[in-house]
Structure formats: C-alpha cells, structure tokens
Amino acid sequence: FLYFIGATMYTLLACADLYGEKINLEVTFPAMPTIGELQRKIVEVFGAEAAACRPQGYPAIDFQIARLQIYDDVLLKWADLVTGTQLHEYDQLYVFQPQSPWHIDVQKDLPPPRPPRAAAARAPPAAPHTPAVYDTPPPGSRGGADRHDHSAYSQQQHHQSHHHGASPATPHGVSHINATPSAGGGGGGGQ
C-alpha cells in the first residue's frame, strides 16, 4: 500500500470517434504499457465511455480497435503504432475502429484531452496525483515540457492561436495535423 505514495502514472492521450464526436482521453498506466496492455486499456476505457454517452436509439456495440496511430512529434506526422518502443509518456494516439453503419471516422480537429468519465467514478478516494497533460513529466522521462509543444493537440492550438478564423479542412489528414490521421495507408500522409 505504501508504494502508491508519490507514485507516478504513465499517461498517454488516446482519441477516437464515438457517435460522431471525437473524444480525447488521458489513459493512465502504472508504467509504460506493452502494445497488448495499451489495446486492452483503450478498449476498456472507450467501451465505458461509449456506454456512458450512447445516444438514444443507437445499439450497444463493443468498442474495437482496427488500427492505432501515434503522432510522431519529431517528424510532425501520424504513423502506425507497431511497437512499444514508439511510445513515450504523453504521446497522442488515434484509435481507428472498424467502419460500420453506426460508426464512421469523421475529419475534425482533436479536442483537448480529458480524464475518462467512467474512470473518475471508479477512482479510489486517496488516488495519487495523475499529472495533467500540461504538467511537467517526472525527471528522467523522455517527456519534458517542450514535448507538449509538438504534440498533435498543442500544434493544433498553436495553429489556431496564430491564424485567425477557421482552420482549413484537410481531406484525409494529408498535410495538416489538425485533422484526424488518415484511415488509409500508413503514416497519415498518404492518399
């Protein structure tokens, strides 16, 4: 029990479409997850989120992952997530689901990340502090305050604050990080 005092959590940001809206959630782990652990947690968190926000008349559908992409803040583009070595704390992920009549990925800007609604209700009363996306990650992590300046969400906010008016729509997320990564070929930049 005492090992939780001062414990830090490993946080990743995951965005997915739920009922036509993009939901960007902070997904936390006790340490860097494997790809399998990440996928299981995303299915759990987004499944609970989908159940909490399901519109009347929509069937209850199990949340599934068709593909995961990660925003590469060095190359400033989306790439397929294929190995755990690509993960760094506070990375932005995008979760593609299988297309269906009840689910279609929509091209929109990523919203600000937030904690999952369902997780907040289950959190223990004396839970350790989980750093928000703008907190400085712990020393020794690859994170660092400058890392947030290059995230997909931060790039979007920077663009919007320096360019008045609406952002141009970008088909398939080809050249603009504001848009959802491409559901097509790898890298988020191909058509």
C-alpha positions as CSV (number, residue, x, y, z in Angstrom):
1,F,0.0,0.0,0.0
2,L,2.8,2.5,0.8
3,Y,4.4,2.1,-2.6
4,F,1.5,4.2,-4.0
5,I,2.7,7.3,-2.1
6,G,4.4,9.5,-4.6
7,A,3.8,7.0,-7.4
8,T,3.7,8.5,-10.8
9,M,1.5,7.2,-13.6
10,Y,2.4,6.8,-17.2
11,T,-0.1,8.8,-19.3
12,L,-0.9,8.5,-23.0
13,L,-3.5,10.5,-24.8
14,A,-5.9,8.5,-27.0
15,C,-8.5,9.9,-29.3
16,A,-11.4,8.1,-31.0
17,D,-14.7,8.8,-32.6
18,L,-17.7,7.9,-30.5
19,Y,-21.1,8.5,-32.1
20,G,-19.8,11.2,-34.5
21,E,-17.8,13.1,-31.9
22,K,-14.1,12.9,-31.2
23,I,-13.2,12.0,-27.6
24,N,-9.6,12.5,-26.5
25,L,-8.9,10.7,-23.2
26,E,-6.0,10.6,-20.8
27,V,-5.2,6.9,-20.5
28,T,-3.0,6.1,-17.5
29,F,-0.8,3.1,-16.6
30,P,1.4,2.3,-13.6
31,A,4.3,2.0,-16.0
32,M,4.9,2.1,-19.8
33,P,2.5,-0.4,-21.2
34,T,3.1,-3.1,-23.8
35,I,1.0,-2.8,-27.0
36,G,-1.3,-5.6,-25.7
37,E,-1.8,-3.8,-22.4
38,L,-2.4,-0.5,-24.2
39,Q,-5.0,-2.1,-26.5
40,R,-6.8,-3.7,-23.6
41,K,-7.0,-0.5,-21.6
42,I,-8.2,1.5,-24.6
43,V,-11.0,-1.0,-25.3
44,E,-11.9,-0.9,-21.6
45,V,-11.8,2.9,-21.2
46,F,-13.5,3.8,-24.6
47,G,-16.1,1.0,-24.1
48,A,-17.1,2.5,-20.8
49,E,-17.1,6.0,-22.3
50,A,-19.2,4.8,-25.3
51,A,-21.7,3.2,-22.9
52,A,-21.9,6.5,-20.9
53,C,-22.6,8.7,-23.9
54,R,-24.5,6.4,-26.2
55,P,-27.4,8.3,-27.8
56,Q,-30.9,7.0,-27.6
57,G,-31.7,4.7,-30.5
58,Y,-28.1,3.6,-31.0
59,P,-27.3,-0.1,-30.3
60,A,-24.8,-1.0,-27.7
61,I,-21.7,-2.1,-29.7
62,D,-18.4,-3.4,-28.2
63,F,-15.6,-0.9,-28.8
64,Q,-13.0,-2.5,-31.1
65,I,-9.6,-1.3,-32.4
66,A,-9.0,-1.7,-36.2
67,R,-5.7,0.3,-36.1
68,L,-3.7,2.6,-33.8
69,Q,-1.7,5.5,-34.9
70,I,0.7,7.7,-32.9
71,Y,1.6,11.3,-33.6
72,D,5.4,11.5,-34.3
73,D,6.4,14.8,-32.8
74,V,9.8,14.7,-34.4
75,L,8.5,14.1,-38.0
76,L,5.3,16.0,-37.2
77,K,3.0,13.4,-38.7
78,W,0.9,10.4,-37.9
79,A,2.4,6.9,-38.1
80,D,1.1,3.4,-37.4
81,L,1.8,2.2,-33.9
82,V,3.5,-1.1,-34.3
83,T,5.9,-1.5,-31.3
84,G,6.2,-0.3,-27.7
85,T,9.5,1.4,-28.5
86,Q,7.5,4.1,-30.3
87,L,5.7,5.1,-27.0
88,H,6.7,8.0,-24.8
89,E,4.8,9.5,-22.0
90,Y,2.0,11.9,-23.1
91,D,2.1,10.8,-26.7
92,Q,-1.0,11.4,-28.7
93,L,-2.6,8.3,-30.2
94,Y,-5.5,7.9,-32.6
95,V,-7.8,4.8,-32.4
96,F,-9.4,3.7,-35.6
97,Q,-12.4,1.4,-35.2
98,P,-13.9,-0.9,-37.8
99,Q,-16.3,1.1,-40.0
100,S,-20.0,0.3,-39.7
101,P,-23.4,1.9,-40.2
102,W,-23.1,3.0,-36.6
103,H,-19.5,4.3,-36.8
104,I,-17.7,6.4,-39.4
105,D,-14.5,8.2,-38.6
106,V,-15.1,12.0,-39.1
107,Q,-12.4,14.5,-40.2
108,K,-12.3,17.0,-37.3
109,D,-9.7,18.7,-35.1
110,L,-8.7,16.7,-32.0
111,P,-10.4,18.1,-28.8
112,P,-8.4,18.8,-25.7
113,P,-7.6,15.6,-23.7
114,R,-9.6,14.9,-20.5
115,P,-9.8,12.1,-18.0
116,P,-12.3,9.3,-18.8
117,R,-15.7,9.9,-17.2
118,A,-16.2,6.3,-16.1
119,A,-12.7,6.2,-14.5
120,A,-13.4,9.2,-12.4
121,A,-16.4,7.5,-10.8
122,R,-14.3,4.4,-10.0
123,A,-11.2,6.2,-8.7
124,P,-10.3,5.5,-5.1
125,P,-10.7,8.4,-2.7
126,A,-7.0,8.8,-2.0
127,A,-5.7,8.2,-5.5
128,P,-2.2,9.6,-6.2
129,H,-1.9,12.7,-8.3
130,T,-2.0,11.9,-12.0
131,P,-0.3,14.7,-13.9
132,A,-2.4,16.6,-16.4
133,V,-1.2,16.8,-20.0
134,Y,0.3,20.3,-19.3
135,D,2.2,19.2,-16.1
136,T,5.9,18.6,-16.4
137,P,6.6,14.8,-16.6
138,P,8.8,13.4,-13.9
139,P,12.6,13.8,-14.3
140,G,14.3,11.2,-16.4
141,S,11.2,10.6,-18.6
142,R,11.6,11.4,-22.3
143,G,8.6,13.7,-21.8
144,G,9.7,17.2,-20.7
145,A,7.7,20.4,-21.0
146,D,8.9,21.1,-24.6
147,R,7.5,17.7,-25.6
148,H,3.9,19.1,-25.3
149,D,4.7,21.9,-27.7
150,H,5.0,19.4,-30.5
151,S,2.0,17.2,-29.7
152,A,-0.8,17.0,-32.2
153,Y,-3.2,18.8,-29.8
154,S,-0.6,21.5,-29.0
155,Q,0.2,22.0,-32.7
156,Q,-3.5,22.4,-33.3
157,Q,-3.8,25.0,-30.6
158,H,-0.7,26.9,-31.8
159,H,-2.1,27.0,-35.3
160,Q,-5.5,28.3,-34.2
161,S,-4.0,31.0,-32.0
162,H,-1.7,32.3,-34.7
163,H,-4.2,32.1,-37.6
164,H,-7.4,33.9,-37.0
165,G,-10.5,32.3,-38.5
166,A,-11.4,28.7,-39.1
167,S,-8.8,26.1,-39.9
168,P,-8.9,24.9,-43.5
169,A,-10.5,21.4,-43.9
170,T,-7.8,18.9,-44.9
171,P,-9.0,15.8,-46.7
172,H,-7.6,12.6,-45.2
173,G,-5.3,14.5,-42.8
174,V,-2.8,14.8,-45.7
175,S,-0.7,17.8,-44.7
176,H,-2.3,19.3,-41.7
177,I,-2.0,17.9,-38.2
178,N,-5.3,19.4,-37.1
179,A,-7.2,16.8,-38.9
180,T,-7.7,13.2,-37.9
181,P,-5.0,10.9,-39.2
182,S,-5.7,9.2,-42.5
183,A,-7.7,6.0,-42.2
184,G,-5.9,4.9,-45.4
185,G,-2.3,4.0,-45.8
186,G,0.3,4.2,-43.1
187,G,1.9,7.4,-41.9
188,G,-1.2,9.5,-42.1
189,G,0.2,11.4,-45.1
190,G,-0.7,9.2,-48.0
191,Q,-3.8,9.3,-50.0
